[in-house]
Amino acid sequence: MKFSVSDQEKKALCRQVPEFRSFLHSAAAEEFECFGDLFHALVQSIISQQLSVRVADVIYGRVKALLGEITAETLAAADSGALRACGLSTKKIEYLKRIAEAELSGEVDFESLAHLEDAEVIGRLVKLKGVGIWTAEMLLIFALGRRDVLSFRDLGIRRGIMMLLKKDSLSEEEFEEFRKRCSPYGTLASLWLWKLKDGGLTVS
């Protein structure tokens, strides 16, 4: 499944948040492939926590080579010592085993989560140890391709908003007001704000 943004959506966001107008023609088409498989995406997210992309990719590759295929069954059956040898911490192994158990027991049906509203998906996921709200919000974007996600817990997004609005600070109330202005195009706003924070876009 591909996430993509139409010109009409970009123009609509710029009408609602005029500060974005300078991005309309300078921002490239926003497209990315969504994971689709929420269980697999969550496993990758846990492995990647607090690691650079390069290191996370190496460890993920080792885990995949060990298990053959990363599923709830193979994770649950995997030897903790072997997983540790892949570079996983004891805590991450605990989190991954817990996620596998939740899938196998039917406590969490990851496939059915894709059909729930955003708030419900977050509510179900954060009940799993090692899964916070920010992780759940990122899964909404990059696994399920949800279109209206703007995360207060993401430092890059907050910095992007401050740069866009030329502010030195941002309260949660101010963030919420901005989020409402962006809705229902919150994910597009997130993508632009990340680019702005990283220097890929400039405010005129």
C-alpha positions as CSV (number, residue, x, y, z in Angstrom):
1,M,0.0,0.0,0.0
2,K,1.4,3.4,-1.0
3,F,0.8,6.6,0.9
4,S,0.5,9.5,-1.5
5,V,-0.8,13.1,-1.4
6,S,-2.8,14.9,-4.1
7,D,-2.3,18.5,-5.2
8,Q,-5.8,19.1,-3.9
9,E,-4.9,18.0,-0.4
10,K,-1.7,20.1,-0.4
11,K,-3.7,23.2,-1.5
12,A,-6.4,22.4,1.1
13,L,-3.8,22.3,3.9
14,C,-2.3,25.5,2.7
15,R,-5.7,27.2,2.8
16,Q,-6.1,26.1,6.4
17,V,-2.6,26.8,7.5
18,P,-1.3,29.7,5.2
19,E,2.1,29.4,6.8
20,F,2.6,26.3,4.7
21,R,2.0,28.1,1.4
22,S,5.7,28.5,0.5
23,F,6.0,24.7,0.6
24,L,3.2,24.1,-2.0
25,H,5.5,24.1,-5.0
26,S,8.9,23.5,-3.4
27,A,7.9,20.2,-1.6
28,A,8.3,17.1,-3.7
29,A,5.4,14.7,-4.0
30,E,5.1,12.9,-0.6
31,E,4.9,9.2,-1.2
32,F,6.1,6.1,0.7
33,E,5.3,2.5,0.9
34,C,3.4,1.5,4.0
35,F,4.3,-1.7,5.9
36,G,0.7,-2.9,5.9
37,D,1.7,-5.7,8.3
38,L,1.2,-4.1,11.7
39,F,2.8,-6.9,13.7
40,H,5.9,-6.9,11.6
41,A,6.1,-3.1,11.7
42,L,5.9,-3.1,15.5
43,V,8.7,-5.7,15.7
44,Q,10.8,-3.5,13.5
45,S,9.9,-0.4,15.6
46,I,10.9,-2.2,18.9
47,I,14.2,-3.3,17.4
48,S,15.0,0.2,16.2
49,Q,14.2,2.0,19.4
50,Q,17.1,4.3,20.5
51,L,19.4,3.1,17.7
52,S,20.7,4.7,14.5
53,V,19.1,3.5,11.3
54,R,22.3,1.7,10.3
55,V,22.7,-0.2,13.5
56,A,18.9,-1.1,13.6
57,D,19.1,-2.5,10.1
58,V,22.1,-4.7,11.0
59,I,20.3,-6.1,14.1
60,Y,17.1,-6.6,12.2
61,G,19.0,-8.5,9.5
62,R,20.6,-10.8,12.1
63,V,17.2,-11.5,13.7
64,K,15.6,-12.3,10.3
65,A,18.6,-14.6,9.5
66,L,18.1,-16.4,12.9
67,L,14.4,-16.8,12.6
68,G,14.1,-17.3,8.8
69,E,10.8,-15.5,8.9
70,I,9.7,-13.1,11.6
71,T,6.4,-14.2,12.9
72,A,4.7,-14.5,16.3
73,E,5.4,-18.2,16.2
74,T,9.1,-17.9,15.4
75,L,9.6,-15.1,17.9
76,A,7.9,-16.9,20.7
77,A,10.0,-20.0,20.1
78,A,13.3,-18.2,19.7
79,D,16.0,-18.7,22.3
80,S,16.6,-15.5,24.3
81,G,20.3,-16.1,24.2
82,A,20.4,-16.3,20.5
83,L,18.3,-13.1,20.2
84,R,20.8,-11.4,22.6
85,A,23.6,-12.5,20.3
86,C,21.9,-10.7,17.5
87,G,22.4,-7.4,19.4
88,L,19.0,-7.1,21.2
89,S,18.9,-6.0,24.8
90,T,17.2,-8.0,27.5
91,K,14.4,-5.5,27.6
92,K,13.8,-5.5,23.9
93,I,13.7,-9.3,23.9
94,E,11.1,-9.1,26.6
95,Y,9.0,-6.7,24.6
96,L,9.2,-8.8,21.4
97,K,8.3,-12.0,23.3
98,R,5.3,-10.2,24.9
99,I,4.1,-8.9,21.5
100,A,4.4,-12.4,20.0
101,E,2.4,-13.8,23.0
102,A,-0.3,-11.2,22.6
103,E,-0.7,-12.2,18.9
104,L,-0.7,-15.9,19.5
105,S,-3.1,-15.8,22.4
106,G,-5.6,-13.5,20.5
107,E,-5.2,-10.8,23.1
108,V,-4.3,-8.5,20.2
109,D,-5.5,-9.2,16.7
110,F,-3.0,-7.0,14.7
111,E,-4.8,-7.7,11.4
112,S,-8.1,-6.4,12.8
113,L,-6.5,-3.2,14.3
114,A,-6.1,-1.9,10.7
115,H,-9.9,-1.5,10.6
116,L,-10.2,0.6,13.8
117,E,-10.2,4.3,14.3
118,D,-6.8,5.9,15.1
119,A,-7.5,6.5,18.8
120,E,-8.6,2.8,19.2
121,V,-5.5,1.5,17.5
122,I,-3.3,3.6,19.8
123,G,-5.3,2.5,22.9
124,R,-4.8,-1.2,22.0
125,L,-1.1,-0.9,21.2
126,V,0.0,1.1,24.3
127,K,-1.3,-1.7,26.5
128,L,1.7,-3.7,25.2
129,K,4.8,-3.3,27.3
130,G,7.4,-1.3,25.4
131,V,4.9,0.5,23.2
132,G,4.3,4.1,23.9
133,I,2.0,6.6,22.3
134,W,4.7,8.0,20.0
135,T,5.5,4.5,18.7
136,A,1.8,3.8,18.1
137,E,1.4,7.2,16.2
138,M,4.4,6.4,14.0
139,L,2.8,3.0,13.2
140,L,-0.4,4.7,12.2
141,I,1.6,6.7,9.6
142,F,4.1,4.3,8.3
143,A,2.3,0.9,8.7
144,L,-1.3,1.9,8.2
145,G,-1.0,5.0,6.1
146,R,-3.4,7.1,8.2
147,R,-3.8,10.6,6.9
148,D,-4.4,12.7,10.0
149,V,-1.6,12.0,12.4
150,L,0.4,14.9,14.0
151,S,2.3,13.9,17.1
152,F,3.0,16.2,20.1
153,R,5.5,13.6,21.3
154,D,7.7,13.9,18.3
155,L,10.4,16.4,19.0
156,G,11.1,17.0,15.2
157,I,7.5,17.9,14.6
158,R,7.4,20.3,17.6
159,R,10.7,21.9,16.4
160,G,9.2,22.2,12.9
161,I,6.1,23.9,14.2
162,M,8.2,26.4,16.1
163,M,10.3,27.1,13.0
164,L,7.1,27.5,10.9
165,L,5.4,29.8,13.3
166,K,8.7,31.6,14.3
167,K,8.2,30.7,18.0
168,D,10.8,30.0,20.7
169,S,8.5,27.6,22.6
170,L,5.4,25.6,22.0
171,S,2.9,24.6,24.7
172,E,0.7,21.5,24.4
173,E,-2.3,23.8,24.1
174,E,-0.7,25.7,21.2
175,F,0.2,22.4,19.6
176,E,-3.4,21.2,19.9
177,E,-4.7,24.4,18.3
178,F,-2.2,23.9,15.4
179,R,-3.1,20.3,15.0
180,K,-6.8,21.2,14.6
181,R,-5.9,23.7,11.9
182,C,-4.1,20.9,10.0
183,S,-6.9,18.3,10.3
184,P,-7.7,16.2,8.3
185,Y,-4.3,16.6,6.7
186,G,-2.1,16.0,9.8
187,T,0.1,13.4,8.2
188,L,1.0,15.7,5.3
189,A,1.8,18.4,7.9
190,S,4.0,16.0,9.7
191,L,5.9,15.2,6.5
192,W,6.5,18.8,5.7
193,L,7.4,19.7,9.3
194,W,10.1,16.9,9.4
195,K,11.5,18.3,6.1
196,L,11.5,21.8,7.5
197,K,13.3,20.7,10.7
198,D,15.9,18.8,8.6
199,G,16.6,21.7,6.3
200,G,14.8,20.3,3.3
201,L,12.3,23.2,3.3
202,T,12.6,26.8,4.2
203,V,10.0,29.3,5.5
204,S,9.7,32.3,3.3
